[in-house]
Amino acid sequence: MEKHPDKGIREFHGRAKGEEGAAASSEPRPDHGSSSAPHSARHRDLGVGLTAIAICGLLWWETTRFAKVPAALSQGIPASFFPRVLLATVAILSCVIILRGWRAQRSSIKTPTTRTLVTGALIVVGVALLPVLGMLLTLAVIALVLPVSWGERRPLPLAIYTVGLPLAIWCVFSQLLQLRFPTGIFGF
């Protein structure tokens, strides 16, 4: 008996959902590895990914021009370390975008949702508040406001996240790595 590649999946769904599930799962499913993907989606992803990698390369080069920090202020880590970690992360994610573009079957440009726009606006406000409130208080405000804007209303998880995130970041960076955060008008 010759097996169809999807037969095991269809049989599983048929047993789990009954006859109507079997009929629904027997519909052809798109092949995400198909070479019939529109070239525009591939080209767009390739363009975005390569542009981001090029920008990362230029910014990485810029980190080589950072002035040497005196030993008393360096805290054991060169000034270029964290920017390079972020740039490497962005470059790796850009490679993922390029690879996903090669595998895409269909792509459509969607306008950002209101939730996405509100999230972006809140992050921009958080960055603007950073010099005024300081890093830890700004993180606490963002940790409270973002989940509320996404619809979270349970007080206990909000409280744990609002206090726990800044506290965890403070423990790792201030205590473990001995780095100092910018302080705001309240001194922390």
N, C-alpha and C positions, 0 to 999 in steps of 0.2 A: 504494500500500500504506500503510495507516494504521498508525502506530507507537504502541505502548503506552508510557507514560512510563518504566516499569521494564524494557522489553524489552531495551534495550542492556545493562543490568546483568545481566539473566537470561542473555542470550546469552554475555556475558563469563564469568560463573560456570560456565555449561554447558561452555564450551570449556576452562576452566581445571581443572574438577573432574571432567569426564566426565558421563555421563548421570545418575548419582545426584546429582551436584552441581546439575545443572539442575533435577531434580525438587525438591530441597531448597530451592533458591532461588526456585522458582515459588510457594512458599507466600506468602499475603498478609502483608505486613509492616505493623506499626502505623504510622499517620500521626501523627507527633509534633506536627504543627501542628493537629490536630483540635480542633474546638470542643466535642467531647464529653468533655473532661477533667473529672474529678470536681471539683465546686466546692469540696469540702473541701481538696483539695491546693492549689488556687489560693488559697483564703482563708488557709490556713496560711502559705504562702509570702509572701503579701501582708502578713499580720500580722507575721511575723518580720522581713521587710524593712523595713516601715514603723516597727516598734519600734526596730530597730537604727539607722535613719536619725534617728529622734527622739532617741535617746540620744546619737548623734554630734552632733546639733545642740546639745543641752544641754551636752555636754562642750566643744564648740567655744566656746560662749558663756563657759564657765568659763575657757578659756584667755585670754579678753580681760581677765580680772581678775588675771592673774599680775602680781606686783610687778615693776617695772623692775629689771633686774640691772645693777649697776655695770659700767661699761665695762671695767674691769680683769678682771672675772670672766665677761663675756658671750661671749668668744671669737668675737665677730663675728656670732653667730647668736642671735636672741632666744629666750628660754626657751619660747615657745609654738610654735616652728617644728616640732620633731619630733612633739609631740603632735598638731599639726594635720595633719601628713603621715599619721600613723597613722589619724586620724579620717577624713580624706578617702579613704584606702584602704578602710576599713571601709564607708563610705557608698557607694562605688562598687561594692564587692562585694555590698552589700545591694540595690542596684539590679539587679545580675545575678540575685540570688535571686528578686526580684519578677518579672523578665522570664522566667526559667526556669519560674516557677510558672504563667505564662500559657500556656506551651508544653507543660506536662506533660500526659501522657495518663493515667498512673496513678502513684500514689504510695503507698507503704506505709511505715509507721513501723517501722524496724528497730532492734533493740537494739544498742548499741555492741559491737563485738567486743572480745575480751580485749586484743588488740594496741592498739586505740584507747584503752582504759582505762589500760593500762600506759604508753602514750605520754603521756597527760594527766598521770598520776601522776609520771612522770619530769620533765616540764616544771615541775610544781609544786615538786618537790624541787630542781630547778635554780634556780628563783626563790628558794627558801629558802636555798640555798647561796651566792647572790650576795653578800650582805654578808660572809660568812665567807671565801670563796675569791677574791672579786673577779671582774670581768667576764671577763677572758681565760681564767683557769683554769676558771671555770664553763662557758664556751663549749666549751673543750677536753673537759671531762668529758661534757657533753651530746652533743657531736659524736662521742664514742666510744660512750657507753652507748645512745643511741637506735638507731643502726644495728644494734648487737649485739642489742638487744631485738627488732628487726624480722627477725633471722635472718642478718644479714651476718656472715660468718666469715673472709673473706679478709683476711689481715693487712696486705697492702700498701695496698689501697684504704682500709682503716680508719685506718692510720697517716697516709696523705696527707690524708684528710679531717679527722682529729683535729688535726693540726698546721696544715693549710692554711686551714681555716675561720677559726679565731681569728686567724691571721696576716693573712689577707686583710682581716678586719674591723678589726684593729688598724691596718693600713696605710691603709685608707680613712679611718677615723674619727679616729685619733690623729695620723697623719702628714699626710694630705691636708686634712682638715677642722679639724685642731688642737683636737680635743675630748678631754677627759680621761675615762677610764673609772673607775668605782669600783674601788678596790684592796682586796684582802683582807688576811688576816693575813700573807701572804707578800710583800706590797708590790708586786704586779703584777696 
